[in-house]
Amino acid sequence: MAHEDSDKRSEGNDQGRTARLIPVKIADSLTIDSSDKNKFPYPAEYEGHLGSVMISYDDITARTAQLARLINEDYKNERPVLICVLKGASPFFHQLLSGLRDLKQGFTFEFMRAKSYVGDSSSGSVNISGLDYSHLEGKACIIVEDIVDTGLTLSQVIPTLQKLGNPKSLRVCTLLEKRISVQRHPEAESARMAISDRYVGFSIPDQFIIGYGLDFNELYRDLKDIWVISELGIQAGGNI
């Protein structure tokens, strides 16, 4: 896997993080030969919709195991409540729980929905549903997400859970964190400050990605690896 030693475009994403919490950085120039369909399988109906693999399933699995170990180190004497943000985080969530089981870490889990994406961009508003807040009261809680983009979704989810659930603590564990420019997304700076306490798998370039739970209008969640969508895929608008 190619990753960067430093990121000139990252807007202070690693400030305040200890070394153990700094994510693996995927280089802007990373290219993976994705032509081997046995190594990188996908349904025939997606032909032409996929650009190149950004993160392979093997790398996702290895990094998720590392995140499970970090959580285990921090919660050895507790039974955290892990809250899966549906639908996108589901594959990562189940992989993470498997890693925690292997480490004999106790936990409980809940599910919730936080809808913010329409097509290939954030809608700027979030609809939260499906969570029994009474199960969070007085508990150490971890929100499990697929990706932090602008951070707007989580910046609204977190205060809602704190107010209605009254957890003892609330952290975030996300598989991906996108490197974005605050010049183009000025709202991101304050939003990300609100979710600074988080575990992050990978820091990725500002590209539109699909697969491993990530969708484009409900397509491509079933891909095993994380891909950059092709121009044809974007033009198709989530239709096959």
C-alpha positions as CSV (number, residue, x, y, z in Angstrom):
1,M,0.0,0.0,0.0
2,A,1.3,3.5,-0.9
3,H,0.9,6.2,1.7
4,E,2.2,9.6,2.5
5,D,4.6,10.7,5.2
6,S,2.9,14.0,5.3
7,D,-0.1,15.6,3.7
8,K,0.1,19.2,2.5
9,R,-3.6,19.3,1.7
10,S,-4.9,18.0,5.0
11,E,-6.4,20.8,7.0
12,G,-4.9,20.0,10.4
13,N,-6.6,16.6,10.6
14,D,-3.8,15.1,12.7
15,Q,-3.4,18.1,15.1
16,G,-3.9,17.0,18.7
17,R,-3.8,13.3,17.9
18,T,-1.3,11.0,19.6
19,A,0.8,8.9,17.3
20,R,-1.3,5.8,17.9
21,L,-4.4,7.6,16.5
22,I,-2.9,9.0,13.3
23,P,-4.5,7.2,10.3
24,V,-2.8,5.5,7.4
25,K,-2.6,8.0,4.6
26,I,-3.4,6.9,1.1
27,A,-1.2,8.9,-1.3
28,D,-2.9,11.3,-3.8
29,S,-0.9,9.6,-6.6
30,L,-1.7,6.0,-5.5
31,T,-2.6,3.7,-8.4
32,I,-3.4,0.1,-8.0
33,D,-3.5,-2.2,-11.0
34,S,-7.2,-3.3,-10.8
35,S,-7.4,-5.3,-14.0
36,D,-7.2,-8.7,-12.3
37,K,-10.9,-9.6,-11.8
38,N,-10.1,-12.6,-9.7
39,K,-8.2,-10.4,-7.2
40,F,-10.7,-7.5,-7.5
41,P,-14.1,-9.1,-8.4
42,Y,-17.2,-7.1,-9.1
43,P,-20.6,-7.8,-10.7
44,A,-20.8,-7.7,-14.5
45,E,-23.3,-4.9,-14.4
46,Y,-20.7,-2.6,-13.0
47,E,-18.5,-2.9,-16.0
48,G,-17.1,0.5,-17.0
49,H,-18.4,2.1,-13.8
50,L,-15.3,1.5,-11.8
51,G,-12.0,3.5,-12.1
52,S,-9.4,1.9,-9.9
53,V,-9.1,0.3,-6.5
54,M,-8.2,2.8,-3.8
55,I,-8.1,0.3,-0.8
56,S,-8.1,-3.4,-1.2
57,Y,-10.2,-5.7,1.0
58,D,-7.0,-7.2,2.5
59,D,-5.8,-3.7,3.6
60,I,-9.2,-2.9,5.0
61,T,-9.2,-6.1,7.0
62,A,-5.6,-5.5,8.4
63,R,-6.3,-1.9,9.4
64,T,-9.6,-2.8,11.0
65,A,-7.8,-5.4,13.2
66,Q,-5.4,-2.6,14.3
67,L,-8.4,-0.3,15.2
68,A,-9.9,-3.1,17.2
69,R,-6.7,-3.4,19.2
70,L,-6.7,0.3,19.9
71,I,-10.3,0.1,21.1
72,N,-9.4,-2.9,23.2
73,E,-6.5,-1.0,24.8
74,D,-8.8,1.9,25.7
75,Y,-11.8,-0.1,26.9
76,K,-10.4,-3.2,28.6
77,N,-12.3,-2.6,31.8
78,E,-15.5,-1.5,30.1
79,R,-18.2,-2.8,27.8
80,P,-18.6,-0.1,25.2
81,V,-21.8,0.4,23.2
82,L,-20.8,0.5,19.5
83,I,-23.4,2.3,17.4
84,C,-23.4,1.5,13.7
85,V,-24.4,4.3,11.3
86,L,-26.4,2.5,8.6
87,K,-26.2,1.6,5.8
88,G,-22.7,2.5,4.7
89,A,-20.8,1.5,7.9
90,S,-22.3,-2.0,8.1
91,P,-19.4,-4.0,6.5
92,F,-16.8,-2.1,8.5
93,F,-18.9,-2.4,11.7
94,H,-19.2,-6.2,11.5
95,Q,-15.5,-6.6,10.7
96,L,-14.6,-4.4,13.7
97,L,-16.9,-6.4,16.0
98,S,-15.2,-9.6,14.8
99,G,-11.8,-8.1,15.7
100,L,-13.0,-7.2,19.1
101,R,-14.4,-10.7,19.7
102,D,-11.0,-12.1,18.8
103,L,-9.5,-9.9,21.5
104,K,-12.1,-11.0,24.1
105,Q,-13.4,-7.5,24.4
106,G,-16.9,-7.2,25.7
107,F,-19.4,-4.8,24.1
108,T,-23.0,-4.2,23.1
109,F,-24.2,-2.7,19.9
110,E,-27.0,-0.5,18.4
111,F,-27.9,0.7,15.0
112,M,-29.0,4.1,13.7
113,R,-29.5,5.9,10.4
114,A,-28.1,9.4,9.6
115,K,-29.0,10.4,6.1
116,S,-27.0,13.2,4.5
117,Y,-25.9,12.2,1.0
118,V,-27.9,12.8,-2.1
119,G,-26.0,11.6,-5.2
120,D,-22.3,12.4,-5.1
121,S,-22.4,15.3,-2.6
122,S,-23.5,16.1,0.9
123,S,-27.0,17.6,1.2
124,G,-25.9,19.7,4.2
125,S,-28.7,18.4,6.4
126,V,-29.0,15.2,8.5
127,N,-32.0,13.1,9.4
128,I,-31.4,10.8,12.4
129,S,-33.6,7.8,13.2
130,G,-33.7,4.3,14.5
131,L,-31.8,4.5,17.8
132,D,-33.1,3.7,21.3
133,Y,-31.4,6.4,23.3
134,S,-32.2,4.7,26.6
135,H,-29.6,2.1,25.8
136,L,-26.8,4.7,25.9
137,E,-27.4,6.3,29.3
138,G,-24.3,6.2,31.4
139,K,-22.4,4.0,28.9
140,A,-19.1,4.5,27.1
141,C,-20.3,4.8,23.5
142,I,-18.5,4.6,20.1
143,I,-20.2,5.8,16.9
144,V,-19.0,3.6,14.0
145,E,-19.0,5.4,10.6
146,D,-17.8,4.5,7.1
147,I,-16.4,7.9,6.2
148,V,-15.9,11.4,7.5
149,D,-16.2,13.9,4.7
150,T,-17.0,17.5,5.7
151,G,-18.0,16.2,9.2
152,L,-21.4,17.8,9.0
153,T,-23.2,14.5,9.6
154,L,-21.4,13.6,12.8
155,S,-21.3,17.2,14.0
156,Q,-25.1,17.0,14.2
157,V,-25.3,13.3,15.4
158,I,-23.0,13.8,18.3
159,P,-24.9,16.6,20.2
160,T,-28.1,14.7,19.6
161,L,-26.8,11.5,21.1
162,Q,-25.3,13.5,24.0
163,K,-28.5,15.3,24.7
164,L,-31.0,12.4,24.3
165,G,-28.8,9.5,25.3
166,N,-26.7,11.0,28.1
167,P,-23.8,8.6,27.6
168,K,-20.8,8.6,29.9
169,S,-18.5,9.2,27.0
170,L,-18.9,9.4,23.2
171,R,-16.2,8.8,20.6
172,V,-16.1,8.1,16.9
173,C,-14.5,5.2,14.9
174,T,-14.5,5.8,11.2
175,L,-12.9,3.6,8.5
176,L,-12.2,6.6,6.2
177,E,-11.5,10.3,6.6
178,K,-11.4,12.4,3.4
179,R,-8.7,15.1,3.0
180,I,-10.7,18.2,1.9
181,S,-9.9,21.8,1.4
182,V,-11.5,24.2,3.9
183,Q,-11.3,26.8,1.2
184,R,-13.8,24.8,-0.8
185,H,-15.7,23.5,2.2
186,P,-15.4,26.2,4.9
187,E,-18.1,24.5,7.0
188,A,-15.8,21.5,7.5
189,E,-13.3,23.2,9.9
190,S,-15.8,23.7,12.7
191,A,-17.6,20.5,12.0
192,R,-14.4,18.4,12.3
193,M,-13.4,20.2,15.5
194,A,-16.6,18.8,17.0
195,I,-15.5,15.3,16.3
196,S,-11.8,15.5,17.0
197,D,-11.8,12.5,19.4
198,R,-11.9,9.7,16.9
199,Y,-10.3,6.5,15.6
200,V,-9.6,6.6,11.9
201,G,-8.6,3.8,9.6
202,F,-7.4,5.7,6.5
203,S,-6.9,9.3,5.4
204,I,-7.9,9.4,1.7
205,P,-7.7,11.9,-1.2
206,D,-10.7,14.0,-2.1
207,Q,-12.2,11.6,-4.6
208,F,-15.6,10.0,-4.9
209,I,-15.4,6.5,-3.7
210,I,-17.7,3.5,-3.7
211,G,-17.7,-0.1,-2.4
212,Y,-17.4,-1.9,0.9
213,G,-20.7,-0.3,2.0
214,L,-20.2,3.0,0.3
215,D,-22.8,3.7,-2.3
216,F,-23.8,6.0,-5.1
217,N,-27.6,6.3,-4.9
218,E,-27.8,2.8,-3.4
219,L,-25.5,1.1,-5.9
220,Y,-22.0,-0.4,-5.4
221,R,-22.3,-1.2,-1.6
222,D,-21.7,-4.9,-2.6
223,L,-18.2,-4.3,-3.9
224,K,-15.5,-6.1,-1.9
225,D,-12.9,-3.4,-2.3
226,I,-13.1,0.4,-2.1
227,W,-13.0,1.9,-5.6
228,V,-12.8,5.3,-7.2
229,I,-15.9,5.6,-9.4
230,S,-15.3,6.2,-13.1
231,E,-16.7,9.2,-15.0
232,L,-19.1,6.8,-16.7
233,G,-20.3,5.6,-13.3
234,I,-20.9,9.2,-12.2
235,Q,-22.7,9.9,-15.5
236,A,-24.9,6.8,-15.0
237,G,-26.2,8.5,-11.8
238,G,-26.6,5.3,-9.9
239,N,-28.4,3.4,-12.7
240,I,-27.4,0.2,-14.4
